[in-house]
Amino acid sequence: MPGRIVFYTSADDTASITERMRITNAGHIGINTSSPAQTLTVQGTLNVTPAGQGSTPSIFATSSGNVGIGTAAPATTLDVK
């Protein structure tokens, strides 16, 4: 039995695959990372939108580390609108 589950995708019309998500044998989930250190590790932009709220995220985290609450374009470390 494998010690992990790995999900891959490929661009249309290509044979090259890229790892997108991994669940480790410790139960850690990694999105865009092959070595999640926490229960959930996300590499890249994170967008949290409650159901029924349209397309504007309630919480948005950029890859540079800025976090926005009520804005999809946080200009500072913590940007609350």
PyMOL commands that place a pseudoatom at each C-alpha (Angstrom):
pseudoatom trace, name=CA, resn=MET, resi=1, chain=A, elem=C, hetatm=0, pos=[0.000, 0.000, 0.000]
pseudoatom trace, name=CA, resn=PRO, resi=2, chain=A, elem=C, hetatm=0, pos=[1.426, 3.437, -0.886]
pseudoatom trace, name=CA, resn=GLY, resi=3, chain=A, elem=C, hetatm=0, pos=[2.506, 5.833, 1.830]
pseudoatom trace, name=CA, resn=ARG, resi=4, chain=A, elem=C, hetatm=0, pos=[0.958, 8.800, 0.052]
pseudoatom trace, name=CA, resn=ILE, resi=5, chain=A, elem=C, hetatm=0, pos=[-1.573, 9.825, -2.573]
pseudoatom trace, name=CA, resn=VAL, resi=6, chain=A, elem=C, hetatm=0, pos=[-0.412, 12.166, -5.331]
pseudoatom trace, name=CA, resn=PHE, resi=7, chain=A, elem=C, hetatm=0, pos=[-2.516, 14.027, -7.919]
pseudoatom trace, name=CA, resn=TYR, resi=8, chain=A, elem=C, hetatm=0, pos=[-1.021, 15.095, -11.251]
pseudoatom trace, name=CA, resn=THR, resi=9, chain=A, elem=C, hetatm=0, pos=[-2.320, 17.173, -14.164]
pseudoatom trace, name=CA, resn=SER, resi=10, chain=A, elem=C, hetatm=0, pos=[-1.016, 17.949, -17.619]
pseudoatom trace, name=CA, resn=ALA, resi=11, chain=A, elem=C, hetatm=0, pos=[-1.592, 20.810, -19.995]
pseudoatom trace, name=CA, resn=ASP, resi=12, chain=A, elem=C, hetatm=0, pos=[-3.785, 20.067, -23.013]
pseudoatom trace, name=CA, resn=ASP, resi=13, chain=A, elem=C, hetatm=0, pos=[-1.996, 18.206, -25.795]
pseudoatom trace, name=CA, resn=THR, resi=14, chain=A, elem=C, hetatm=0, pos=[1.146, 17.511, -23.744]
pseudoatom trace, name=CA, resn=ALA, resi=15, chain=A, elem=C, hetatm=0, pos=[2.606, 14.377, -22.228]
pseudoatom trace, name=CA, resn=SER, resi=16, chain=A, elem=C, hetatm=0, pos=[4.373, 16.259, -19.437]
pseudoatom trace, name=CA, resn=ILE, resi=17, chain=A, elem=C, hetatm=0, pos=[2.693, 15.932, -16.014]
pseudoatom trace, name=CA, resn=THR, resi=18, chain=A, elem=C, hetatm=0, pos=[2.959, 18.192, -12.955]
pseudoatom trace, name=CA, resn=GLU, resi=19, chain=A, elem=C, hetatm=0, pos=[2.244, 17.285, -9.342]
pseudoatom trace, name=CA, resn=ARG, resi=20, chain=A, elem=C, hetatm=0, pos=[-0.597, 19.457, -8.019]
pseudoatom trace, name=CA, resn=MET, resi=21, chain=A, elem=C, hetatm=0, pos=[-1.637, 17.914, -4.687]
pseudoatom trace, name=CA, resn=ARG, resi=22, chain=A, elem=C, hetatm=0, pos=[-0.304, 15.342, -2.241]
pseudoatom trace, name=CA, resn=ILE, resi=23, chain=A, elem=C, hetatm=0, pos=[-1.677, 13.642, 0.866]
pseudoatom trace, name=CA, resn=THR, resi=24, chain=A, elem=C, hetatm=0, pos=[1.143, 12.209, 2.979]
pseudoatom trace, name=CA, resn=ASN, resi=25, chain=A, elem=C, hetatm=0, pos=[1.051, 9.146, 5.213]
pseudoatom trace, name=CA, resn=ALA, resi=26, chain=A, elem=C, hetatm=0, pos=[0.950, 11.592, 8.170]
pseudoatom trace, name=CA, resn=GLY, resi=27, chain=A, elem=C, hetatm=0, pos=[-2.306, 13.078, 6.828]
pseudoatom trace, name=CA, resn=HIS, resi=28, chain=A, elem=C, hetatm=0, pos=[-0.739, 16.339, 5.670]
pseudoatom trace, name=CA, resn=ILE, resi=29, chain=A, elem=C, hetatm=0, pos=[-2.194, 17.844, 2.499]
pseudoatom trace, name=CA, resn=GLY, resi=30, chain=A, elem=C, hetatm=0, pos=[-0.010, 19.855, 0.162]
pseudoatom trace, name=CA, resn=ILE, resi=31, chain=A, elem=C, hetatm=0, pos=[-1.303, 21.922, -2.745]
pseudoatom trace, name=CA, resn=ASN, resi=32, chain=A, elem=C, hetatm=0, pos=[1.448, 22.911, -5.209]
pseudoatom trace, name=CA, resn=THR, resi=33, chain=A, elem=C, hetatm=0, pos=[4.050, 21.456, -2.834]
pseudoatom trace, name=CA, resn=SER, resi=34, chain=A, elem=C, hetatm=0, pos=[5.443, 17.946, -2.549]
pseudoatom trace, name=CA, resn=SER, resi=35, chain=A, elem=C, hetatm=0, pos=[6.489, 18.371, 1.090]
pseudoatom trace, name=CA, resn=PRO, resi=36, chain=A, elem=C, hetatm=0, pos=[3.599, 19.700, 3.222]
pseudoatom trace, name=CA, resn=ALA, resi=37, chain=A, elem=C, hetatm=0, pos=[4.839, 20.460, 6.734]
pseudoatom trace, name=CA, resn=GLN, resi=38, chain=A, elem=C, hetatm=0, pos=[1.435, 21.187, 8.280]
pseudoatom trace, name=CA, resn=THR, resi=39, chain=A, elem=C, hetatm=0, pos=[-2.050, 19.689, 8.108]
pseudoatom trace, name=CA, resn=LEU, resi=40, chain=A, elem=C, hetatm=0, pos=[-2.689, 21.933, 5.076]
pseudoatom trace, name=CA, resn=THR, resi=41, chain=A, elem=C, hetatm=0, pos=[0.128, 23.617, 3.162]
pseudoatom trace, name=CA, resn=VAL, resi=42, chain=A, elem=C, hetatm=0, pos=[-0.688, 25.770, 0.124]
pseudoatom trace, name=CA, resn=GLN, resi=43, chain=A, elem=C, hetatm=0, pos=[2.040, 27.165, -2.148]
pseudoatom trace, name=CA, resn=GLY, resi=44, chain=A, elem=C, hetatm=0, pos=[0.699, 30.095, -4.162]
pseudoatom trace, name=CA, resn=THR, resi=45, chain=A, elem=C, hetatm=0, pos=[-2.380, 32.283, -3.898]
pseudoatom trace, name=CA, resn=LEU, resi=46, chain=A, elem=C, hetatm=0, pos=[-5.203, 31.294, -1.524]
pseudoatom trace, name=CA, resn=ASN, resi=47, chain=A, elem=C, hetatm=0, pos=[-8.765, 32.462, -2.140]
pseudoatom trace, name=CA, resn=VAL, resi=48, chain=A, elem=C, hetatm=0, pos=[-11.530, 31.726, 0.404]
pseudoatom trace, name=CA, resn=THR, resi=49, chain=A, elem=C, hetatm=0, pos=[-15.033, 32.586, -0.790]
pseudoatom trace, name=CA, resn=PRO, resi=50, chain=A, elem=C, hetatm=0, pos=[-18.112, 31.617, 1.265]
pseudoatom trace, name=CA, resn=ALA, resi=51, chain=A, elem=C, hetatm=0, pos=[-20.909, 29.886, -0.630]
pseudoatom trace, name=CA, resn=GLY, resi=52, chain=A, elem=C, hetatm=0, pos=[-23.410, 32.333, -2.096]
pseudoatom trace, name=CA, resn=GLN, resi=53, chain=A, elem=C, hetatm=0, pos=[-21.058, 35.324, -1.834]
pseudoatom trace, name=CA, resn=GLY, resi=54, chain=A, elem=C, hetatm=0, pos=[-20.286, 35.694, -5.540]
pseudoatom trace, name=CA, resn=SER, resi=55, chain=A, elem=C, hetatm=0, pos=[-16.731, 35.744, -6.821]
pseudoatom trace, name=CA, resn=THR, resi=56, chain=A, elem=C, hetatm=0, pos=[-15.185, 38.237, -4.372]
pseudoatom trace, name=CA, resn=PRO, resi=57, chain=A, elem=C, hetatm=0, pos=[-13.159, 36.382, -1.763]
pseudoatom trace, name=CA, resn=SER, resi=58, chain=A, elem=C, hetatm=0, pos=[-13.655, 37.029, 1.937]
pseudoatom trace, name=CA, resn=ILE, resi=59, chain=A, elem=C, hetatm=0, pos=[-10.040, 36.087, 2.634]
pseudoatom trace, name=CA, resn=PHE, resi=60, chain=A, elem=C, hetatm=0, pos=[-7.295, 36.281, 0.022]
pseudoatom trace, name=CA, resn=ALA, resi=61, chain=A, elem=C, hetatm=0, pos=[-3.603, 35.485, 0.554]
pseudoatom trace, name=CA, resn=THR, resi=62, chain=A, elem=C, hetatm=0, pos=[-1.037, 36.295, -2.104]
pseudoatom trace, name=CA, resn=SER, resi=63, chain=A, elem=C, hetatm=0, pos=[2.155, 34.380, -2.813]
pseudoatom trace, name=CA, resn=SER, resi=64, chain=A, elem=C, hetatm=0, pos=[4.083, 37.416, -1.507]
pseudoatom trace, name=CA, resn=GLY, resi=65, chain=A, elem=C, hetatm=0, pos=[2.464, 36.988, 1.923]
pseudoatom trace, name=CA, resn=ASN, resi=66, chain=A, elem=C, hetatm=0, pos=[-0.094, 39.798, 1.869]
pseudoatom trace, name=CA, resn=VAL, resi=67, chain=A, elem=C, hetatm=0, pos=[-3.494, 38.884, 3.312]
pseudoatom trace, name=CA, resn=GLY, resi=68, chain=A, elem=C, hetatm=0, pos=[-6.706, 40.651, 2.431]
pseudoatom trace, name=CA, resn=ILE, resi=69, chain=A, elem=C, hetatm=0, pos=[-10.031, 40.444, 4.236]
pseudoatom trace, name=CA, resn=GLY, resi=70, chain=A, elem=C, hetatm=0, pos=[-12.790, 41.728, 1.981]
pseudoatom trace, name=CA, resn=THR, resi=71, chain=A, elem=C, hetatm=0, pos=[-10.340, 42.488, -0.838]
pseudoatom trace, name=CA, resn=ALA, resi=72, chain=A, elem=C, hetatm=0, pos=[-8.811, 40.356, -3.589]
pseudoatom trace, name=CA, resn=ALA, resi=73, chain=A, elem=C, hetatm=0, pos=[-5.857, 42.739, -3.959]
pseudoatom trace, name=CA, resn=PRO, resi=74, chain=A, elem=C, hetatm=0, pos=[-4.223, 43.234, -0.544]
pseudoatom trace, name=CA, resn=ALA, resi=75, chain=A, elem=C, hetatm=0, pos=[-1.639, 46.006, -0.743]
pseudoatom trace, name=CA, resn=THR, resi=76, chain=A, elem=C, hetatm=0, pos=[-0.066, 45.413, 2.692]
pseudoatom trace, name=CA, resn=THR, resi=77, chain=A, elem=C, hetatm=0, pos=[0.707, 42.511, 5.018]
pseudoatom trace, name=CA, resn=LEU, resi=78, chain=A, elem=C, hetatm=0, pos=[-2.853, 42.726, 6.362]
pseudoatom trace, name=CA, resn=ASP, resi=79, chain=A, elem=C, hetatm=0, pos=[-5.378, 44.715, 4.314]
pseudoatom trace, name=CA, resn=VAL, resi=80, chain=A, elem=C, hetatm=0, pos=[-8.916, 44.845, 5.758]
pseudoatom trace, name=CA, resn=LYS, resi=81, chain=A, elem=C, hetatm=0, pos=[-11.723, 46.509, 3.802]
for i in range(1, 81): cmd.bond("trace and resi %d" % i, "trace and resi %d" % (i + 1))
show_as sticks, trace
zoom trace
